[in-house]
């Protein structure tokens, strides 16, 4: 109903315009606050993209827990190896030197008879191969378990010596392992550098028959070479394998008697000063464990 107080638009009182403007500002502010609450902040460099890792590659601020794929050192999620059985075989035993008679006992390896086990090598400063292999294998076990694998050890420093090489193979067979890796370090001459992976050759003699495992063991070895080099920065051996990092052999009982895919990895040469500097460094050994873990993961998931 008109009471004669209506003003033309261009003559509207000043207070009415200010009230309308304030209402519009209030509505806009409320909308902005709702948008922020729903995650409307634009992405920054280094911030996680939708469902992914940090786009800028930055470490988590404040030393927080990294995402699962970074924690394990690879791109695989925590459950990638669920249902898989991995046997890790730490070469030698720190107490073998106390049991010379026992480890000298001869055992059948199919193609021959060899010592039950040996003491292994050491750096010029006395860091034993057996200590190195246990440390790297334990680190790899943690990483593999984070990815869901069941990990079986042939020995965990819990035996007086050994086990013998034939028993090491039998442990993998009994576990029906999807992959088995024997961890070692070499004792070659100074100047011989780098790592290599020993593969089983085709052998059929006595209790040995590797026909079924030669091909999958090579696939495992190739993936180990690729990932170990990428993670550690080490080059394949300059004295074995012609630059491939692969060395097939028929004289190792741990391979000859295996019924599951199995390889040895010689992570470096303990008698070369430059390689020894890496092998005795705990941070490098963690990289070695990551390289082994990622090689096994690639083999079991590709």
C-alpha positions in Angstrom: 0.0 0.0 0.0 1.4 3.4 -1.0 1.6 6.1 1.6 3.3 8.7 -0.6 6.8 8.1 0.8 8.3 6.2 -2.2 11.4 7.7 -3.8 12.7 7.3 -7.3 15.7 4.9 -7.6 18.2 7.8 -8.1 16.8 9.6 -5.1 16.9 6.6 -2.6 18.1 7.7 0.9 21.8 7.1 1.6 21.1 4.8 4.6 19.1 2.4 2.5 22.0 2.0 0.0 24.6 1.4 2.8 22.3 -1.3 4.4 22.0 -3.1 1.0 25.8 -2.9 0.5 26.5 -4.4 3.9 24.1 -7.3 3.3 25.9 -8.1 0.0 29.3 -8.0 1.8 28.0 -10.3 4.5 26.7 -12.8 2.0 30.0 -12.9 0.0 32.0 -13.3 3.2 29.9 -16.2 4.4 30.3 -17.9 1.0 34.1 -17.5 1.1 34.3 -19.0 4.6 32.2 -22.1 3.5 34.5 -22.6 0.4 37.6 -22.5 2.6 36.1 -25.0 5.0 35.5 -27.4 2.1 39.1 -27.4 1.1 39.1 -24.5 -1.4 42.7 -23.5 -0.9 44.5 -23.7 -4.2 47.4 -26.3 -4.4 50.9 -25.1 -3.8 54.2 -26.5 -5.2 55.1 -29.4 -3.0 51.6 -29.9 -1.6 50.0 -33.2 -2.2 48.0 -33.4 -5.4 44.6 -35.1 -5.3 45.3 -38.7 -4.2 49.0 -38.4 -4.9 52.5 -37.6 -3.5 53.9 -34.1 -3.1 54.1 -32.5 -6.5 57.3 -30.7 -5.7 59.1 -33.6 -4.2 59.6 -31.8 -0.8 60.1 -33.7 2.4 57.2 -33.6 4.8 57.3 -30.4 6.9 58.6 -30.7 10.5 60.0 -34.3 9.9 56.5 -35.8 10.0 55.8 -39.4 8.9 56.1 -39.7 5.1 53.4 -41.3 3.0 53.6 -45.1 2.8 55.1 -45.2 -0.6 58.0 -42.9 0.6 58.4 -44.8 3.9 59.4 -48.0 2.1 61.5 -46.2 -0.4 59.6 -47.2 -3.5 56.3 -46.5 -5.3 54.5 -49.6 -4.0 51.7 -49.3 -1.4 52.0 -51.1 1.9 50.0 -54.1 0.9 51.7 -54.7 -2.4 53.3 -58.0 -1.2 50.5 -59.3 0.9 50.4 -63.1 0.5 53.9 -63.4 -0.8 56.7 -65.3 1.0 60.3 -64.0 0.7 63.3 -65.9 2.0 66.3 -63.8 3.0 69.5 -65.7 3.4 72.2 -63.6 5.2 75.5 -65.1 3.9 77.8 -66.9 6.4 77.4 -66.4 10.2 79.3 -64.1 12.6 80.1 -67.2 14.7 81.3 -69.5 12.0 85.0 -68.7 12.9 84.4 -70.4 16.3 83.2 -73.6 14.6 85.9 -74.4 12.0 85.4 -78.1 12.3 81.7 -78.0 11.8 81.6 -75.7 8.8 84.4 -77.7 7.1 82.1 -80.7 6.9 81.4 -81.6 3.3 77.8 -81.6 1.9 76.3 -82.6 -1.4 75.5 -79.7 -3.8 74.4 -81.9 -6.7 77.3 -81.2 -9.0 80.0 -81.8 -6.3 80.7 -81.8 -2.5 81.6 -78.5 -0.8 82.1 -77.2 2.7 79.0 -76.8 4.9 79.7 -73.0 5.1 82.6 -70.6 5.3 83.6 -67.6 7.4 83.2 -65.1 4.5 85.4 -62.2 3.8 86.0 -58.8 5.6 87.2 -55.3 4.9 90.8 -54.4 5.5 89.7 -52.8 8.7 88.1 -56.0 9.9 84.4 -55.4 9.2 83.1 -58.9 8.6 81.0 -59.9 5.7 78.7 -61.9 8.0 78.0 -58.7 10.1 77.2 -56.8 6.9 74.9 -59.5 5.5 72.9 -59.7 8.7 72.5 -55.9 8.9 71.3 -55.5 5.4 69.0 -58.5 5.5 67.4 -57.2 8.7 66.8 -53.8 7.1 65.3 -55.4 4.0 63.1 -57.5 6.2 61.5 -54.4 7.8 60.9 -52.9 4.4 59.4 -56.1 2.9 57.1 -56.6 6.0 55.9 -53.0 5.6 54.7 -54.0 2.1 52.9 -57.0 3.5 55.3 -59.8 2.7 56.0 -62.8 5.0 59.7 -62.9 5.4 61.7 -66.0 6.4 65.4 -65.9 7.5 67.8 -68.8 7.1 69.6 -67.5 10.1 69.3 -64.4 12.3 72.5 -64.5 14.3 70.6 -67.1 16.4 72.6 -70.2 15.4 76.1 -71.3 16.6 77.2 -71.6 13.0 75.8 -72.0 9.4 73.3 -73.2 8.4 75.0 -75.4 5.8 74.5 -74.4 2.2 72.2 -77.4 1.5 70.0 -76.4 4.5 69.8 -72.8 3.3 68.3 -74.0 0.1 66.0 -76.4 1.9 64.6 -73.5 4.1 63.5 -71.7 0.9 62.0 -74.9 -0.5 60.1 -75.7 2.7 58.7 -72.2 2.9 57.5 -72.4 -0.8 59.1 -69.0 -1.2 58.0 -66.8 -4.1 61.5 -65.3 -4.1 64.7 -66.0 -2.2 67.8 -63.8 -2.1 71.1 -64.6 -0.5 72.9 -61.4 0.7 76.7 -61.3 0.4 79.7 -59.0 -0.2 82.6 -60.0 -2.3 86.3 -60.4 -1.4 88.1 -59.7 -4.7 91.2 -57.6 -5.4 91.4 -53.9 -4.8 90.3 -52.0 -7.9 87.6 -54.5 -8.6 84.4 -52.5 -7.8 80.7 -52.7 -8.0 77.9 -55.2 -7.3 76.7 -58.3 -9.1 73.9 -60.8 -8.9 74.7 -64.5 -9.2 72.2 -66.6 -11.1 71.6 -70.4 -11.1 72.8 -72.1 -14.3 70.9 -75.1 -15.6 72.0 -78.0 -13.5 70.7 -81.6 -13.3 72.9 -83.8 -11.2 72.2 -85.7 -8.0 69.6 -83.8 -5.9 70.0 -80.7 -8.1 67.6 -79.8 -10.9 67.4 -76.1 -11.6 65.4 -76.4 -14.9 62.3 -74.9 -13.4 64.0 -71.9 -11.7 66.5 -70.7 -14.2 64.2 -68.4 -16.1 62.3 -66.9 -13.1 65.6 -66.5 -11.2 67.1 -64.5 -14.1 64.0 -62.3 -14.1 64.5 -61.7 -10.3 68.2 -61.0 -10.9 67.6 -58.5 -13.7 65.1 -56.6 -11.5 67.6 -56.6 -8.6 70.3 -55.2 -10.8 68.1 -52.4 -12.1 66.7 -51.3 -8.7 69.9 -51.8 -6.7 71.8 -49.6 -9.1 69.1 -46.9 -9.1 68.7 -46.8 -5.3 72.4 -47.1 -4.3 74.0 -45.3 -7.2 76.5 -48.2 -7.4 77.6 -49.5 -10.8 77.4 -53.2 -11.8 80.7 -55.0 -11.3 83.6 -54.0 -13.5 85.2 -57.4 -13.1 82.4 -59.9 -13.6 79.4 -60.1 -15.9 80.6 -57.9 -18.8 78.8 -54.9 -17.4 75.5 -56.6 -17.0 75.8 -57.2 -13.3 74.8 -60.9 -13.8 77.0 -63.9 -13.2 75.5 -67.4 -13.8 77.1 -70.2 -11.8 76.7 -73.9 -11.3 79.0 -74.4 -8.2 76.8 -73.0 -5.4 74.7 -75.4 -3.4 72.4 -72.7 -2.3 71.3 -72.2 -5.9 71.8 -75.8 -7.2 69.5 -77.3 -4.6 66.8 -74.5 -4.7 63.3 -75.4 -6.0 62.2 -71.7 -5.8 63.5 -68.6 -7.7 66.7 -67.7 -6.0 69.8 -65.5 -6.5 72.8 -64.2 -4.6 73.6 -60.5 -4.6 77.2 -59.5 -3.9 76.6 -55.9 -2.8 80.2 -54.7 -3.4 83.8 -55.7 -2.9 84.9 -55.5 0.7 88.6 -55.5 -0.2 88.4 -52.4 -2.4 88.8 -49.2 -0.2 86.1 -47.2 -2.1 83.6 -50.0 -2.0 84.4 -50.8 1.6 83.7 -47.1 2.5 80.1 -47.7 1.3 79.6 -51.1 2.8 80.7 -49.9 6.2 78.3 -46.9 6.1 74.9 -47.5 7.8 73.1 -45.0 5.5 74.4 -46.8 2.4 73.4 -50.2 3.9 69.9 -48.8 4.2 70.0 -47.9 0.5 71.2 -51.4 -0.2 68.3 -52.8 1.7 65.9 -50.6 -0.2 67.4 -51.6 -3.6 67.0 -55.3 -2.7 63.4 -54.7 -1.5 62.5 -52.8 -4.6 64.0 -55.5 -6.9 62.1 -58.2 -5.1 58.9 -56.1 -5.2 59.3 -55.5 -9.0 59.7 -59.2 -9.5 56.7 -60.2 -7.5 54.3 -57.5 -8.7 55.1 -57.1 -12.4 
